[in-house]
Structures are given as C-alpha cells and as structure tokens.
Amino acid sequence: MADEIHRLVILGSGPAGLTAALYSARANLEPVLIDGNEPGGQLMITTEVENYPGYEHGIQGPDLMEMFRKQAARFGTKFISGAATAADLKRRPIEITVEDEVFRTHTLIISTGASAKLLGLPSEQRLMGYGVSACATCDGAFFKERAVIVVGGGDTAMEEALFLTRFATRVTVIHRRDQLRASKIMQERAFNHPKIAFIWDSVVEDIHGDQKGGVTGVTLRNLKTGAVTEFPTNAVFVAIGHHPNTDLFRGQLDMDELGYLKVRPGSTYTNIDGVFAAGDVADRVYRQAVTAAGTGCMAALDAERWLEAHHL
C-alpha cells in the first residue's frame, strides 16, 4: 500500500471520524479510516445514550457506534486497525505511519478525539457507565432525586455541579485543595446555590458499588489530616479536565494552550492545506456526540471540495 496514494485518510473512529467516513465514502472518495487507540471513541464506555437524535427510547453507546461503523462500511470505507505513530503533514502527499506501514494521502481528517482525565482507580474503571461518569450533560438526567458528587475544582467542575442541580437533590464537590481554581463568577454561582456543598482538601480513594446496583459511596482521604471517611453517594462525576489527543501533531498544526486544534472559523480547515479537524479534537466547549458528528460531516465536505479544487 506504500505506493498507493489515497484521496482521503481519516484518523479516529468516534462519531466525527465515522460520519466523515460515511459522507466521503458516499462521495466515492474511497476513504481509509484508521481506528486509533480507542475504536469507537468515548461512547464505547457509555451505557445508555438518551440524547442522540432519532433514538426515542435511547441506545447503548457501543451499539450506536456499531451502527455508525456499519453505515460507513456499507459505502466502501476501508478500516485499518491500529493507531498512527507518526505523521508528516507538510510532505506531499501527506504521510501517515501506522506501526510499520506508511499511508500516503492527498487529504487528511483528524478526528482523534479528547480523553477525559480520570482518577486512575480500578473501581472507577469497573463502574464507568454504572454511576461513574465524566459527562454531566450525558448522564445527569439518570440521577433525578439522587445525591451525587463532583470531583474537581475548575470551571468544568463548577459547570457540571450547577448542571446537576437540575436533577440531583444534593451535589457535593470534592476538591483536593482548600480553594477553587474556577473563575470568580463560577465560584460565586456554585457557593450561592443551595443544593451545592463542598468537601475541601480531600481526594477519592475508592468508589463502592457494583454494575447491578450502581454506585453506593466513596472513600475520602483528607490530604491535610490523613483522616479517611466513607461518604454515601449515588454517582461520581469526574470533572478534572480533558486531554485532546493531538500530541502527534505538535509543531505541525496550530493548537490552543490546552492542545486543541485550531480551525478556520466556520470550517474544519487547519493551518495546513488539505488537513482538516473534526470532533472533540478541535472542540473544548461542547464535546457531544451530535456536535462531533456534525463537524465530521463538515470535514468530509471540506475535503471533497479541496480535492475537487485541486483536480484530484
């Protein structure tokens, strides 16, 4: 395949990448999609998805991504297992290395996503989607009239806590320091909300529960006193930030201070001609499956028009 020049290669197989594949395959661009380290993206660790349009009664995250994949495959998308290990975006054609295989392409769509930063607990992994979540917008509605905790102290954590007050009876913020990192306006909103309480100088050491009954509580350790306590809760929302999967492109593509790819307003064009970005990799604000799919569509159309303009 090293001698073959593809018209389009897509990196990442979440909603953005698979939607880009669907649109470009239907346009007869014969896209090659490289699955990445997390085939299917973050929805693969999500149980019930109730806010994706078209599924009145909800759908399991992995089932939704399998439908995306089959639809893209139906029109001729070629899938490659593995993740890109090197990328030379300034070479023409562009070169993408997957382990020891080099793919040459006229255009590239980067939809490698962003990974939620997690606590690193075995119980967190075991209960992810069963009361542990990294997205209040996705999962908050499942905890109506329940008590929940939010772990974190930045703007994201305060946004999550305030959003969860629409559903939960009590939202307790667990923060490892004695003051928040969030902006003043977000702090004031959280401090003034009657449903939000704070536990300072503390970390979550373990999460209790099972996949059948969900989360029942957490073990907290006070970092100043060393005291260990048990705290009952029905859900744990981890809000300590996201890391965009863009390390491979440092020094080649323009990024913001957090590492999210910058695109031309109203498009998916990056600073390199023929390279496009879609989904969470270029979205630090919304990070939803439906917005990722939308920009995946945009990227496919942008790539198609670029190829047409360059007579390719």
Order of alpha helices (4+ residues) and beta strands (2+ residues): beta-alpha-beta-beta-beta-alpha-beta-beta-beta-beta-beta-alpha-beta-alpha-beta-alpha-beta-alpha-beta-beta-beta-beta-beta-beta-beta-alpha
